[in-house]
Amino acid sequence: MKRNMRALKENITGYLFITPQMLFFIVFLVYPIYEGIRLSLFKVTYLDERFVGFANYSTLFNDAVFIKATLNTVLFVICIVTLTVIFALFVSSAIFDKNAAYVSFIRGSFYIPFMVSMVVMTMVWSFLLNPANGLISHLAMKLDLSVNLLGNPNTVMPVILFVTFATNGVQVRVLYFASMIGVPKELFEAAEIDGASRMQVIFKILIPSVKPTTVFIIVMNIIAVLKIFVVIQLLTGGGPNNASTTLMYYLYNNAFKYNQIGVASAVGVIMFIITLLLSIPHLRTMLKQN
């Protein structure tokens, strides 16, 4: 009897500790997801809500701007995630086994840009790329060239991809540094005895050893890139001619500019489903490890 009472007290104590976190989880995550799904089935106005079923989704898939935003978002995700992972792997594998003080200095140097707000970084790039008085335009004028990279539908996406890539990926490199340092040294010593080259060590030992980290980084970066908004808002506002509109910016326009709450909620539900599907590989990797 005493043992059962003690176990009950221990369970109650554990539940009390997790209760605040569960309340936050329900109020700020579960309820917004439920409300978003519910609103996506309604036509919402200032006065009332009217059930319309899947009409909001039908509106989306018949909207050329939504299709364009979806294609832009897919391009964003593929390019940014690929570039970020490849560059982070290259940098991390190049210096992970160097002098500890040198690695610490490099790691700290890479983390410094993360201390600067994305808004500030984007505004700096906005100043540089401004076609009227930006530094890049000024230098182009010195060469008798006319440059408006953000106003040209053919160049705006590559520019935004570059700016996003330049301000993204700091945490990725730090995660790879930590993961590679944790790889058992015996593997590298055995490879050295067998006469393996550095490239063979990197591709046969290092990269396979950090595969769980790579899966985690890919999933988290996909989710982060899907939510890209600040760069689009400050640099182009989705233009020119919706050439740089993404799903997140499309959602913002419908919710706060056009007051189409139901349509915006439908976009949010679609993004949630995409994120959920893209998280499956990470969940499978964790289950295999356990």
Phi and psi in degrees as GROMACS dihedral restraints (atoms count N, CA, C in turn):
[ dihedral_restraints ]
;  ai    aj    ak    al  type     phi  dphi    fc
    3     4     5     6     1   -61.9    20    10
    4     5     6     7     1   -38.2    20    10
    6     7     8     9     1   -64.3    20    10
    7     8     9    10     1   -41.4    20    10
    9    10    11    12     1   -64.7    20    10
   10    11    12    13     1   -40.2    20    10
   12    13    14    15     1   -64.3    20    10
   13    14    15    16     1   -40.8    20    10
   15    16    17    18     1   -64.5    20    10
   16    17    18    19     1   -42.4    20    10
   18    19    20    21     1   -63.4    20    10
   19    20    21    22     1   -38.9    20    10
   21    22    23    24     1   -64.5    20    10
   22    23    24    25     1   -42.5    20    10
   24    25    26    27     1   -63.0    20    10
   25    26    27    28     1   -41.1    20    10
   27    28    29    30     1   -63.8    20    10
   28    29    30    31     1   -40.8    20    10
   30    31    32    33     1   -65.1    20    10
   31    32    33    34     1   -42.4    20    10
   33    34    35    36     1   -62.4    20    10
   34    35    36    37     1   -42.4    20    10
   36    37    38    39     1   -59.7    20    10
   37    38    39    40     1   -43.0    20    10
   39    40    41    42     1   -63.7    20    10
   40    41    42    43     1   -42.8    20    10
   42    43    44    45     1   -64.7    20    10
   43    44    45    46     1   -37.1    20    10
   45    46    47    48     1   -64.1    20    10
   46    47    48    49     1   -36.6    20    10
   48    49    50    51     1   -67.6    20    10
   49    50    51    52     1   -37.9    20    10
   51    52    53    54     1   -89.6    20    10
   52    53    54    55     1   -10.1    20    10
   54    55    56    57     1   -57.9    20    10
   55    56    57    58     1   -47.8    20    10
   57    58    59    60     1   -57.7    20    10
   58    59    60    61     1   -42.6    20    10
   60    61    62    63     1   -65.3    20    10
   61    62    63    64     1   -39.9    20    10
   63    64    65    66     1   -65.9    20    10
   64    65    66    67     1   -37.3    20    10
   66    67    68    69     1   -63.9    20    10
   67    68    69    70     1   -45.2    20    10
   69    70    71    72     1   -61.1    20    10
   70    71    72    73     1   -41.1    20    10
   72    73    74    75     1   -61.9    20    10
   73    74    75    76     1   -44.5    20    10
   75    76    77    78     1   -70.2    20    10
   76    77    78    79     1   -44.6    20    10
   78    79    80    81     1   -72.2    20    10
   79    80    81    82     1   -41.6    20    10
   81    82    83    84     1  -102.2    20    10
   82    83    84    85     1    -5.0    20    10
   84    85    86    87     1  -127.6    20    10
   85    86    87    88     1   -57.6    20    10
   87    88    89    90     1   -65.2    20    10
   88    89    90    91     1   -48.2    20    10
   90    91    92    93     1   -64.0    20    10
   91    92    93    94     1   -44.7    20    10
   93    94    95    96     1   -59.7    20    10
   94    95    96    97     1   -36.9    20    10
   96    97    98    99     1   -64.6    20    10
   97    98    99   100     1   -45.8    20    10
   99   100   101   102     1   -60.8    20    10
  100   101   102   103     1   -45.4    20    10
  102   103   104   105     1   -66.4    20    10
  103   104   105   106     1   -37.0    20    10
  105   106   107   108     1   -63.6    20    10
  106   107   108   109     1   -43.6    20    10
  108   109   110   111     1   -63.6    20    10
  109   110   111   112     1   -42.0    20    10
  111   112   113   114     1   -64.0    20    10
  112   113   114   115     1   -47.3    20    10
  114   115   116   117     1   -66.1    20    10
  115   116   117   118     1   -26.3    20    10
  117   118   119   120     1   -67.1    20    10
  118   119   120   121     1   -13.9    20    10
  120   121   122   123     1  -101.3    20    10
  121   122   123   124     1     6.7    20    10
  123   124   125   126     1  -125.0    20    10
  124   125   126   127     1   153.7    20    10
  126   127   128   129     1   -96.8    20    10
  127   128   129   130     1   113.7    20    10
  129   130   131   132     1  -102.8    20    10
  130   131   132   133     1   129.1    20    10
  132   133   134   135     1  -124.4    20    10
  133   134   135   136     1   179.4    20    10
  135   136   137   138     1   -65.2    20    10
  136   137   138   139     1   -26.7    20    10
  138   139   140   141     1   -97.3    20    10
  139   140   141   142     1   -36.6    20    10
  141   142   143   144     1  -157.5    20    10
  142   143   144   145     1  -179.6    20    10
  144   145   146   147     1  -123.6    20    10
  145   146   147   148     1   135.1    20    10
  147   148   149   150     1  -124.8    20    10
  148   149   150   151     1   125.4    20    10
  150   151   152   153     1   -68.0    20    10
  151   152   153   154     1   127.2    20    10
  153   154   155   156     1  -127.1    20    10
  154   155   156   157     1     5.8    20    10
  156   157   158   159     1    66.8    20    10
  157   158   159   160     1  -130.2    20    10
  159   160   161   162     1   -95.3    20    10
  160   161   162   163     1    21.5    20    10
  162   163   164   165     1   -64.0    20    10
  163   164   165   166     1   -36.1    20    10
  165   166   167   168     1   -63.6    20    10
  166   167   168   169     1   -39.1    20    10
  168   169   170   171     1   -67.9    20    10
  169   170   171   172     1   -38.8    20    10
  171   172   173   174     1   -62.1    20    10
  172   173   174   175     1   -40.9    20    10
  174   175   176   177     1   -60.4    20    10
  175   176   177   178     1   -41.2    20    10
  177   178   179   180     1   -62.0    20    10
  178   179   180   181     1   -50.9    20    10
  180   181   182   183     1   -74.0    20    10
  181   182   183   184     1    -7.0    20    10
  183   184   185   186     1  -104.9    20    10
  184   185   186   187     1     7.7    20    10
  186   187   188   189     1  -101.9    20    10
  187   188   189   190     1   119.4    20    10
  189   190   191   192     1   -63.7    20    10
  190   191   192   193     1   -32.1    20    10
  192   193   194   195     1   -67.4    20    10
  193   194   195   196     1   -39.2    20    10
  195   196   197   198     1   -64.0    20    10
  196   197   198   199     1   -43.3    20    10
  198   199   200   201     1   -60.7    20    10
  199   200   201   202     1   -43.6    20    10
  201   202   203   204     1   -63.0    20    10
  202   203   204   205     1   -42.9    20    10
  204   205   206   207     1   -63.0    20    10
  205   206   207   208     1   -38.5    20    10
  207   208   209   210     1   -65.0    20    10
  208   209   210   211     1   -45.0    20    10
  210   211   212   213     1   -63.1    20    10
  211   212   213   214     1   -42.1    20    10
  213   214   215   216     1   -61.9    20    10
  214   215   216   217     1   -40.5    20    10
  216   217   218   219     1   -66.4    20    10
  217   218   219   220     1   -41.9    20    10
  219   220   221   222     1   -61.2    20    10
  220   221   222   223     1   -44.4    20    10
  222   223   224   225     1   -60.8    20    10
  223   224   225   226     1   -43.1    20    10
  225   226   227   228     1   -56.8    20    10
  226   227   228   229     1   -52.1    20    10
  228   229   230   231     1   -61.5    20    10
  229   230   231   232     1   -48.6    20    10
  231   232   233   234     1   -61.6    20    10
  232   233   234   235     1   -48.9    20    10
  234   235   236   237     1   -69.7    20    10
  235   236   237   238     1   -49.4    20    10
  237   238   239   240     1   -65.8    20    10
  238   239   240   241     1   -45.9    20    10
  240   241   242   243     1   -65.0    20    10
  241   242   243   244     1   -43.6    20    10
  243   244   245   246     1   -62.7    20    10
  244   245   246   247     1   -49.7    20    10
  246   247   248   249     1   -62.3    20    10
  247   248   249   250     1   -42.6    20    10
  249   250   251   252     1   -63.3    20    10
  250   251   252   253     1   -46.3    20    10
  252   253   254   255     1   -67.7    20    10
  253   254   255   256     1   -45.5    20    10
  255   256   257   258     1   -63.5    20    10
  256   257   258   259     1   -46.1    20    10
  258   259   260   261     1   -64.9    20    10
  259   260   261   262     1   -41.5    20    10
  261   262   263   264     1   -65.7    20    10
  262   263   264   265     1   -40.7    20    10
  264   265   266   267     1   -62.6    20    10
  265   266   267   268     1   -42.8    20    10
  267   268   269   270     1   -62.1    20    10
  268   269   270   271     1   -49.3    20    10
  270   271   272   273     1   -65.7    20    10
  271   272   273   274     1   -46.1    20    10
  273   274   275   276     1   -65.8    20    10
  274   275   276   277     1   -43.7    20    10
  276   277   278   279     1   -70.1    20    10
  277   278   279   280     1   -21.6    20    10
  279   280   281   282     1   -76.0    20    10
  280   281   282   283     1   -27.8    20    10
  282   283   284   285     1  -127.3    20    10
  283   284   285   286     1     2.6    20    10
  285   286   287   288     1   -62.0    20    10
  286   287   288   289     1   -29.9    20    10
  288   289   290   291     1  -104.1    20    10
  289   290   291   292     1    15.8    20    10
  291   292   293   294     1   -80.7    20    10
  292   293   294   295     1  -175.6    20    10
  294   295   296   297     1   -54.3    20    10
  295   296   297   298     1   137.0    20    10
  297   298   299   300     1   -58.7    20    10
  298   299   300   301     1   -41.4    20    10
  300   301   302   303     1   -64.5    20    10
  301   302   303   304     1   -39.1    20    10
  303   304   305   306     1   -65.6    20    10
  304   305   306   307     1   -43.5    20    10
  306   307   308   309     1   -63.8    20    10
  307   308   309   310     1   -41.3    20    10
  309   310   311   312     1   -62.6    20    10
  310   311   312   313     1   -40.3    20    10
  312   313   314   315     1   -64.4    20    10
  313   314   315   316     1   -45.5    20    10
  315   316   317   318     1   -63.4    20    10
  316   317   318   319     1   -42.4    20    10
  318   319   320   321     1   -63.0    20    10
  319   320   321   322     1   -42.8    20    10
  321   322   323   324     1   -64.6    20    10
  322   323   324   325     1   -38.8    20    10
  324   325   326   327     1   -64.5    20    10
  325   326   327   328     1   -39.5    20    10
  327   328   329   330     1   -68.1    20    10
  328   329   330   331     1   -29.6    20    10
  330   331   332   333     1   -82.6    20    10
  331   332   333   334     1   -16.7    20    10
  333   334   335   336     1   -57.4    20    10
  334   335   336   337     1   -46.6    20    10
  336   337   338   339     1   -59.4    20    10
  337   338   339   340     1   -26.0    20    10
  339   340   341   342     1   -66.8    20    10
  340   341   342   343     1   -21.0    20    10
  342   343   344   345     1   -75.6    20    10
  343   344   345   346     1   -15.5    20    10
  345   346   347   348     1   -92.4    20    10
  346   347   348   349     1   133.9    20    10
  348   349   350   351     1   -60.1    20    10
  349   350   351   352     1   144.6    20    10
  351   352   353   354     1   -59.2    20    10
  352   353   354   355     1   -34.2    20    10
  354   355   356   357     1   -63.4    20    10
  355   356   357   358     1   -44.4    20    10
  357   358   359   360     1   -64.1    20    10
  358   359   360   361     1   -45.8    20    10
  360   361   362   363     1   -60.7    20    10
  361   362   363   364     1   -41.9    20    10
  363   364   365   366     1   -66.6    20    10
  364   365   366   367     1   -38.4    20    10
  366   367   368   369     1   -66.2    20    10
  367   368   369   370     1   -35.2    20    10
  369   370   371   372     1   -62.3    20    10
  370   371   372   373     1   -46.2    20    10
  372   373   374   375     1   -65.9    20    10
  373   374   375   376     1   -34.1    20    10
  375   376   377   378     1   -62.6    20    10
  376   377   378   379     1   -40.4    20    10
  378   379   380   381     1   -64.7    20    10
  379   380   381   382     1   -43.4    20    10
  381   382   383   384     1   -64.6    20    10
  382   383   384   385     1   -35.9    20    10
  384   385   386   387     1   -96.0    20    10
  385   386   387   388     1    -1.0    20    10
  387   388   389   390     1   -57.5    20    10
  388   389   390   391     1   123.0    20    10
  390   391   392   393     1   -68.8    20    10
  391   392   393   394     1   -20.0    20    10
  393   394   395   396     1   -86.4    20    10
  394   395   396   397     1   -49.3    20    10
  396   397   398   399     1  -137.9    20    10
  397   398   399   400     1    19.3    20    10
  399   400   401   402     1   -72.9    20    10
  400   401   402   403     1   156.9    20    10
  402   403   404   405     1   -63.2    20    10
  403   404   405   406     1   -41.8    20    10
  405   406   407   408     1   -64.5    20    10
  406   407   408   409     1   -43.2    20    10
  408   409   410   411     1   -64.3    20    10
  409   410   411   412     1   -37.7    20    10
  411   412   413   414     1   -63.7    20    10
  412   413   414   415     1   -44.5    20    10
  414   415   416   417     1   -65.2    20    10
  415   416   417   418     1   -36.3    20    10
  417   418   419   420     1   -65.5    20    10
  418   419   420   421     1   -38.7    20    10
  420   421   422   423     1   -64.3    20    10
  421   422   423   424     1   -32.7    20    10
  423   424   425   426     1   -62.8    20    10
  424   425   426   427     1   -27.7    20    10
  426   427   428   429     1   -98.2    20    10
  427   428   429   430     1    15.2    20    10
  429   430   431   432     1    59.5    20    10
  430   431   432   433     1    38.3    20    10
  432   433   434   435     1  -116.9    20    10
  433   434   435   436     1   149.7    20    10
  435   436   437   438     1  -110.3    20    10
  436   437   438   439     1   116.4    20    10
  438   439   440   441     1  -123.4    20    10
  439   440   441   442     1   124.8    20    10
  441   442   443   444     1  -139.6    20    10
  442   443   444   445     1    75.8    20    10
  444   445   446   447     1   -64.4    20    10
  445   446   447   448     1   -33.6    20    10
  447   448   449   450     1   -84.1    20    10
  448   449   450   451     1   -13.5    20    10
  450   451   452   453     1   -99.9    20    10
  451   452   453   454     1    -0.3    20    10
  453   454   455   456     1  -105.3    20    10
  454   455   456   457     1   120.0    20    10
  456   457   458   459     1   -57.9    20    10
  457   458   459   460     1   -24.0    20    10
  459   460   461   462     1   -83.2    20    10
  460   461   462   463     1   -20.5    20    10
  462   463   464   465     1  -113.4    20    10
  463   464   465   466     1   -13.2    20    10
  465   466   467   468     1   -65.4    20    10
  466   467   468   469     1   -40.9    20    10
  468   469   470   471     1   -68.3    20    10
  469   470   471   472     1   -44.9    20    10
  471   472   473   474     1   -58.3    20    10
  472   473   474   475     1   -37.7    20    10
  474   475   476   477     1   -65.6    20    10
  475   476   477   478     1   -45.9    20    10
  477   478   479   480     1   -65.2    20    10
  478   479   480   481     1   -38.3    20    10
  480   481   482   483     1   -60.3    20    10
  481   482   483   484     1   -42.9    20    10
  483   484   485   486     1   -65.1    20    10
  484   485   486   487     1   -45.1    20    10
  486   487   488   489     1   -63.0    20    10
  487   488   489   490     1   -43.5    20    10
  489   490   491   492     1   -64.5    20    10
  490   491   492   493     1   -42.7    20    10
  492   493   494   495     1   -64.5    20    10
  493   494   495   496     1   -38.8    20    10
  495   496   497   498     1   -66.8    20    10
  496   497   498   499     1   -29.5    20    10
  498   499   500   501     1  -101.9    20    10
  499   500   501   502     1     6.3    20    10
  501   502   503   504     1  -120.2    20    10
  502   503   504   505     1   161.4    20    10
  504   505   506   507     1    95.3    20    10
  505   506   507   508     1     3.1    20    10
  507   508   509   510     1   -63.9    20    10
  508   509   510   511     1   -49.8    20    10
  510   511   512   513     1   -63.7    20    10
  511   512   513   514     1   -31.3    20    10
  513   514   515   516     1   -61.2    20    10
  514   515   516   517     1   -46.4    20    10
  516   517   518   519     1   -64.7    20    10
  517   518   519   520     1   -39.1    20    10
  519   520   521   522     1   -64.4    20    10
  520   521   522   523     1   -41.3    20    10
  522   523   524   525     1   -63.3    20    10
  523   524   525   526     1   -42.0    20    10
  525   526   527   528     1   -65.3    20    10
  526   527   528   529     1   -40.9    20    10
  528   529   530   531     1   -55.0    20    10
  529   530   531   532     1   -50.7    20    10
  531   532   533   534     1   -63.2    20    10
  532   533   534   535     1   -41.4    20    10
  534   535   536   537     1   -67.4    20    10
  535   536   537   538     1   -41.7    20    10
  537   538   539   540     1   -70.8    20    10
  538   539   540   541     1   -34.3    20    10
  540   541   542   543     1   -64.9    20    10
  541   542   543   544     1   -28.2    20    10
  543   544   545   546     1   -82.2    20    10
  544   545   546   547     1    -4.7    20    10
  546   547   548   549     1   -68.7    20    10
  547   548   549   550     1   131.6    20    10
  549   550   551   552     1   -54.2    20    10
  550   551   552   553     1   131.3    20    10
  552   553   554   555     1   -67.1    20    10
  553   554   555   556     1   -23.4    20    10
  555   556   557   558     1   -61.1    20    10
  556   557   558   559     1   -32.0    20    10
  558   559   560   561     1   -64.2    20    10
  559   560   561   562     1   -42.5    20    10
  561   562   563   564     1   -70.5    20    10
  562   563   564   565     1   -37.1    20    10
  564   565   566   567     1   -65.6    20    10
  565   566   567   568     1   -40.9    20    10
  567   568   569   570     1   -65.3    20    10
  568   569   570   571     1   -39.7    20    10
  570   571   572   573     1   -65.2    20    10
  571   572   573   574     1   -37.9    20    10
  573   574   575   576     1   -65.5    20    10
  574   575   576   577     1   -39.8    20    10
  576   577   578   579     1   -64.3    20    10
  577   578   579   580     1   -37.4    20    10
  579   580   581   582     1   -77.5    20    10
  580   581   582   583     1    -4.0    20    10
  582   583   584   585     1    81.3    20    10
  583   584   585   586     1    24.7    20    10
  585   586   587   588     1   -71.4    20    10
  586   587   588   589     1   141.3    20    10
  588   589   590   591     1   -77.0    20    10
  589   590   591   592     1   168.8    20    10
  591   592   593   594     1   -63.1    20    10
  592   593   594   595     1   -39.0    20    10
  594   595   596   597     1   -64.0    20    10
  595   596   597   598     1   -38.7    20    10
  597   598   599   600     1   -66.0    20    10
  598   599   600   601     1   -39.1    20    10
  600   601   602   603     1   -62.4    20    10
  601   602   603   604     1   -43.1    20    10
  603   604   605   606     1   -66.3    20    10
  604   605   606   607     1   -47.6    20    10
  606   607   608   609     1   -83.7    20    10
  607   608   609   610     1   -25.6    20    10
  609   610   611   612     1   -97.9    20    10
  610   611   612   613     1   -24.8    20    10
  612   613   614   615     1  -118.1    20    10
  613   614   615   616     1   -55.0    20    10
  615   616   617   618     1   -66.4    20    10
  616   617   618   619     1   -55.1    20    10
  618   619   620   621     1   -63.7    20    10
  619   620   621   622     1   -44.1    20    10
  621   622   623   624     1   -61.5    20    10
  622   623   624   625     1   -32.5    20    10
  624   625   626   627     1   -69.4    20    10
  625   626   627   628     1   -27.8    20    10
  627   628   629   630     1  -103.1    20    10
  628   629   630   631     1    20.9    20    10
  630   631   632   633     1   -58.2    20    10
  631   632   633   634     1   -44.8    20    10
  633   634   635   636     1   -58.7    20    10
  634   635   636   637     1   -38.4    20    10
  636   637   638   639     1   -65.3    20    10
  637   638   639   640     1   -39.6    20    10
  639   640   641   642     1   -63.3    20    10
  640   641   642   643     1   -44.0    20    10
  642   643   644   645     1   -61.6    20    10
  643   644   645   646     1   -45.2    20    10
  645   646   647   648     1   -60.7    20    10
  646   647   648   649     1   -45.5    20    10
  648   649   650   651     1   -63.5    20    10
  649   650   651   652     1   -42.7    20    10
  651   652   653   654     1   -61.8    20    10
  652   653   654   655     1   -47.7    20    10
  654   655   656   657     1   -62.8    20    10
  655   656   657   658     1   -47.7    20    10
  657   658   659   660     1   -65.7    20    10
  658   659   660   661     1   -35.5    20    10
  660   661   662   663     1   -71.3    20    10
  661   662   663   664     1   -36.7    20    10
  663   664   665   666     1   -60.9    20    10
  664   665   666   667     1   -45.0    20    10
  666   667   668   669     1   -62.9    20    10
  667   668   669   670     1   -42.9    20    10
  669   670   671   672     1   -65.7    20    10
  670   671   672   673     1   -42.3    20    10
  672   673   674   675     1   -69.4    20    10
  673   674   675   676     1   -34.1    20    10
  675   676   677   678     1   -58.9    20    10
  676   677   678   679     1   -27.9    20    10
  678   679   680   681     1   -97.5    20    10
  679   680   681   682     1    10.5    20    10
  681   682   683   684     1   -57.6    20    10
  682   683   684   685     1   125.2    20    10
  684   685   686   687     1  -140.0    20    10
  685   686   687   688     1   -45.7    20    10
  687   688   689   690     1   -58.6    20    10
  688   689   690   691     1   -45.6    20    10
  690   691   692   693     1   -61.4    20    10
  691   692   693   694     1   -44.3    20    10
  693   694   695   696     1   -64.8    20    10
  694   695   696   697     1   -46.2    20    10
  696   697   698   699     1   -62.6    20    10
  697   698   699   700     1   -44.4    20    10
  699   700   701   702     1   -82.7    20    10
  700   701   702   703     1   -29.9    20    10
  702   703   704   705     1   -89.1    20    10
  703   704   705   706     1   -45.6    20    10
  705   706   707   708     1  -130.2    20    10
  706   707   708   709     1   -20.5    20    10
  708   709   710   711     1    63.0    20    10
  709   710   711   712     1    28.6    20    10
  711   712   713   714     1    86.2    20    10
  712   713   714   715     1    -8.0    20    10
  714   715   716   717     1   -91.2    20    10
  715   716   717   718     1  -173.6    20    10
  717   718   719   720     1   -78.5    20    10
  718   719   720   721     1   139.9    20    10
  720   721   722   723     1    55.5    20    10
  721   722   723   724     1    43.1    20    10
  723   724   725   726     1    62.2    20    10
  724   725   726   727     1    19.8    20    10
  726   727   728   729     1   -68.5    20    10
  727   728   729   730     1   -21.6    20    10
  729   730   731   732     1  -119.4    20    10
  730   731   732   733     1    15.8    20    10
  732   733   734   735     1   -72.7    20    10
  733   734   735   736     1   133.1    20    10
  735   736   737   738     1  -114.8    20    10
  736   737   738   739     1   173.2    20    10
  738   739   740   741     1   -60.1    20    10
  739   740   741   742     1   -40.3    20    10
  741   742   743   744     1   -66.5    20    10
  742   743   744   745     1   -40.3    20    10
  744   745   746   747     1   -71.5    20    10
  745   746   747   748     1   -34.5    20    10
  747   748   749   750     1   -63.3    20    10
  748   749   750   751     1   -42.3    20    10
  750   751   752   753     1   -60.9    20    10
  751   752   753   754     1   -45.6    20    10
  753   754   755   756     1   -59.8    20    10
  754   755   756   757     1   -45.1    20    10
  756   757   758   759     1   -61.0    20    10
  757   758   759   760     1   -45.3    20    10
  759   760   761   762     1   -68.2    20    10
  760   761   762   763     1   -36.0    20    10
  762   763   764   765     1   -76.9    20    10
  763   764   765   766     1   -43.3    20    10
  765   766   767   768     1  -111.3    20    10
  766   767   768   769     1   -15.4    20    10
  768   769   770   771     1  -103.5    20    10
  769   770   771   772     1   -45.2    20    10
  771   772   773   774     1  -101.8    20    10
  772   773   774   775     1    -3.6    20    10
  774   775   776   777     1    57.5    20    10
  775   776   777   778     1    34.7    20    10
  777   778   779   780     1   -98.7    20    10
  778   779   780   781     1    73.4    20    10
  780   781   782   783     1   -63.6    20    10
  781   782   783   784     1   -39.3    20    10
  783   784   785   786     1   -63.7    20    10
  784   785   786   787     1   -43.7    20    10
  786   787   788   789     1   -66.1    20    10
  787   788   789   790     1   -43.3    20    10
  789   790   791   792     1   -62.0    20    10
  790   791   792   793     1   -39.7    20    10
  792   793   794   795     1   -64.5    20    10
  793   794   795   796     1   -37.0    20    10
  795   796   797   798     1   -63.0    20    10
  796   797   798   799     1   -40.6    20    10
  798   799   800   801     1   -62.0    20    10
  799   800   801   802     1   -42.9    20    10
  801   802   803   804     1   -61.2    20    10
  802   803   804   805     1   -39.7    20    10
  804   805   806   807     1   -64.8    20    10
  805   806   807   808     1   -42.9    20    10
  807   808   809   810     1   -61.8    20    10
  808   809   810   811     1   -43.5    20    10
  810   811   812   813     1   -64.7    20    10
  811   812   813   814     1   -36.8    20    10
  813   814   815   816     1   -64.1    20    10
  814   815   816   817     1   -42.8    20    10
  816   817   818   819     1   -64.5    20    10
  817   818   819   820     1   -42.7    20    10
  819   820   821   822     1   -60.1    20    10
  820   821   822   823     1   -46.0    20    10
  822   823   824   825     1   -61.8    20    10
  823   824   825   826     1   -41.5    20    10
  825   826   827   828     1   -62.9    20    10
  826   827   828   829     1   -43.2    20    10
  828   829   830   831     1   -66.0    20    10
  829   830   831   832     1   -38.2    20    10
  831   832   833   834     1   -73.6    20    10
  832   833   834   835     1   -16.1    20    10
  834   835   836   837     1   -83.8    20    10
  835   836   837   838     1   -13.6    20    10
  837   838   839   840     1   -59.2    20    10
  838   839   840   841     1   -43.7    20    10
  840   841   842   843     1   -58.4    20    10
  841   842   843   844     1   -39.5    20    10
  843   844   845   846     1   -65.3    20    10
  844   845   846   847     1   -41.9    20    10
  846   847   848   849     1   -64.4    20    10
  847   848   849   850     1   -39.6    20    10
  849   850   851   852     1   -63.6    20    10
  850   851   852   853     1   -41.2    20    10
  852   853   854   855     1   -62.8    20    10
  853   854   855   856     1   -42.7    20    10
  855   856   857   858     1   -64.5    20    10
  856   857   858   859     1   -39.9    20    10
  858   859   860   861     1   -65.9    20    10
  859   860   861   862     1   -38.3    20    10
  861   862   863   864     1   -64.4    20    10
  862   863   864   865     1   -38.4    20    10
  864   865   866   867     1   -66.4    20    10
  865   866   867   868     1   -34.4    20    10
